[in-house]
Amino acid sequence: MAQKIIFIIFIIFALITLVLIPGCIETEKDNNWNGGDSGNSGDGGNINNKTINNKTNPEIPGKEIPDYDADYYFILGYGEFENNNYNESIKFLTKAIELNPKHYEAYNLRGLIYGEKHDYAAAINDFTRAIELNENYYESYNNRGFILILKHDYEKALSDFNKAIQLNENYTRAWLGRGAALENLNRTEESIEAYQKVIELEGKFQ
């Protein structure tokens, strides 16, 4: 009986989560600037450890982009993303990728923005490219998984969540995504177990 009650609660929670999908897609806003927290931060998010060649912030012209390094434009893109200026953010992130085609964080963040804009094909392409550049970047597996849920591709989504969990077993968002994917695949008992893991981890890191 208790399991059924927990399951009902998490069905409601999962439905709310999927309606507000950006909340489960990994942005790591605070962790990127502060170096992350126990078990839930991204290994690619240490912006505070990066340099931008000691350059001061210039005024960015509307039509032209000055010639600064890739991390500089990534940070500009991140700032625009936080302010919901998605088109400007895409412009800066694309410049970062142009300057450093291996900048997997820029691909991941641009994928998040494409997801916000409901361009799911572009989002999946960017998350996939981030994974190709860093196969251990579990945030992108998680992010791609939630986009795949929106596309009703639950088997592939489950595979992505499983990979994210394999890389970081304490990654709460991936356990939540795993539960949602299993729920949609009518694998009820397994989905309950995933949701119970979310409860366990939320208690552990509070």
C-alpha positions in Angstrom: 0.0 0.0 0.0 2.8 2.4 0.9 4.5 1.7 -2.4 1.3 2.6 -4.3 0.9 5.8 -2.4 4.6 6.7 -3.2 4.0 5.8 -6.8 0.9 8.0 -7.1 2.7 10.9 -5.6 5.6 10.5 -8.0 3.3 10.1 -11.0 1.9 13.6 -10.1 5.4 14.9 -9.5 6.7 13.4 -12.8 3.8 14.9 -14.8 4.5 18.3 -13.3 8.2 17.8 -14.0 7.6 17.0 -17.7 5.4 20.0 -18.2 8.1 22.1 -16.7 10.8 20.2 -18.5 13.6 22.9 -18.3 13.7 22.3 -14.6 14.9 18.8 -15.1 17.1 19.5 -18.1 20.6 20.1 -16.7 21.6 23.8 -16.7 23.9 23.7 -13.7 23.6 27.5 -13.4 24.7 27.8 -9.8 27.2 24.9 -10.0 28.9 26.3 -13.0 29.8 29.4 -11.2 30.5 27.9 -7.7 32.4 24.8 -8.6 29.5 22.3 -8.0 28.1 20.4 -5.1 28.3 16.8 -3.8 27.2 14.3 -6.3 25.0 16.6 -8.4 27.4 18.9 -10.1 28.8 18.6 -13.6 32.4 17.8 -14.3 32.4 20.2 -17.2 31.1 23.2 -15.2 34.1 24.7 -13.6 33.9 28.1 -15.3 35.4 29.7 -12.2 38.7 27.8 -13.0 38.9 29.0 -16.5 40.6 32.1 -17.8 39.6 34.6 -20.5 43.1 35.9 -21.1 42.6 38.7 -18.5 40.5 40.7 -20.9 38.1 43.3 -19.6 34.4 43.1 -20.7 34.0 45.1 -23.9 30.8 46.5 -25.2 29.5 44.0 -27.6 28.2 45.6 -30.8 24.9 44.4 -32.1 26.1 43.2 -35.4 29.8 42.4 -34.9 31.5 40.1 -32.4 35.0 41.1 -31.2 37.8 38.5 -31.5 38.0 37.1 -28.0 38.6 33.5 -26.9 36.0 30.6 -26.8 35.6 30.6 -23.0 34.9 34.3 -23.1 32.0 33.8 -25.5 30.8 30.8 -23.6 30.4 33.0 -20.5 28.7 35.7 -22.4 26.3 33.1 -23.9 25.7 31.7 -20.4 24.8 35.2 -19.1 22.3 35.7 -21.9 20.8 32.3 -21.3 20.3 33.2 -17.6 18.5 36.3 -18.8 16.3 34.3 -21.2 17.9 36.1 -24.2 18.1 32.9 -26.2 18.9 34.3 -29.6 21.8 36.4 -28.3 23.0 33.4 -26.3 23.0 31.2 -29.4 25.0 33.8 -31.2 27.7 33.9 -28.5 27.8 30.1 -28.1 28.1 29.6 -31.8 31.0 32.0 -31.8 32.6 29.9 -28.9 32.2 26.7 -31.0 33.6 28.4 -34.0 36.7 29.4 -32.0 36.9 26.0 -30.3 35.1 23.2 -32.1 35.8 20.9 -29.1 34.0 23.1 -26.6 31.5 20.5 -25.4 30.0 22.7 -22.7 29.0 25.3 -25.4 27.3 22.5 -27.4 25.5 21.4 -24.3 24.3 24.8 -23.3 23.2 25.6 -26.9 21.3 22.3 -26.9 19.5 23.5 -23.7 18.4 26.7 -25.5 17.2 24.8 -28.6 15.2 22.7 -26.2 13.7 25.8 -24.7 12.8 27.0 -28.2 11.2 23.5 -29.0 13.7 22.8 -31.7 14.2 19.3 -30.5 16.2 18.0 -33.5 18.8 20.8 -33.1 18.9 20.1 -29.3 19.5 16.4 -29.8 22.2 17.2 -32.4 24.0 19.5 -29.9 23.7 17.1 -27.0 25.0 14.3 -29.2 28.0 16.4 -30.3 28.8 17.2 -26.7 28.8 13.5 -25.9 31.0 12.7 -28.8 33.5 15.3 -27.5 33.3 14.1 -23.9 31.8 10.6 -23.5 31.8 11.1 -19.7 29.7 14.2 -19.7 26.6 12.8 -18.0 24.7 16.1 -18.1 24.3 15.8 -21.9 23.0 12.2 -21.6 20.4 13.4 -19.1 19.5 16.4 -21.2 19.1 14.3 -24.4 17.0 11.8 -22.4 14.5 14.4 -21.4 14.2 15.7 -25.0 13.7 12.1 -26.1 10.8 11.8 -23.6 9.2 14.8 -25.1 9.5 13.1 -28.5 8.0 9.9 -26.9 11.1 7.9 -27.7 11.1 6.2 -24.3 13.5 3.4 -25.0 16.3 5.7 -26.2 15.5 8.1 -23.3 15.9 5.2 -20.8 19.2 4.3 -22.4 20.5 7.9 -21.9 19.3 8.1 -18.3 21.0 4.7 -17.6 24.2 6.0 -19.0 24.1 9.2 -17.0 23.5 7.1 -13.8 26.4 4.8 -14.8 28.6 7.8 -14.9 27.2 9.3 -11.7 25.1 7.1 -9.5 24.1 10.0 -7.3 22.6 12.1 -10.2 19.1 12.7 -9.0 17.8 14.2 -12.3 18.8 11.1 -14.2 17.0 8.8 -11.7 13.9 11.0 -12.1 14.2 10.7 -15.8 14.7 7.0 -15.6 11.5 6.7 -13.5 9.5 8.8 -16.1 10.8 6.7 -19.0 10.0 3.4 -17.2 6.6 4.7 -16.3 5.8 5.5 -19.9 7.0 2.0 -20.9 4.6 0.5 -18.4 7.4 -0.9 -16.3 5.7 0.1 -13.1 7.8 -1.7 -10.4 11.1 -0.5 -11.9 9.8 3.1 -12.1 8.8 2.9 -8.4 12.3 1.9 -7.6 13.7 4.8 -9.6 11.4 7.3 -7.8 12.3 5.8 -4.4 16.0 6.4 -5.3 15.1 10.0 -6.0 13.7 10.3 -2.5 16.8 8.7 -1.0 19.2 11.0 -2.8 17.1 14.1 -2.1 17.3 13.3 1.6 21.0 12.5 1.4 22.1 15.8 -0.2 19.8 18.1 1.8 
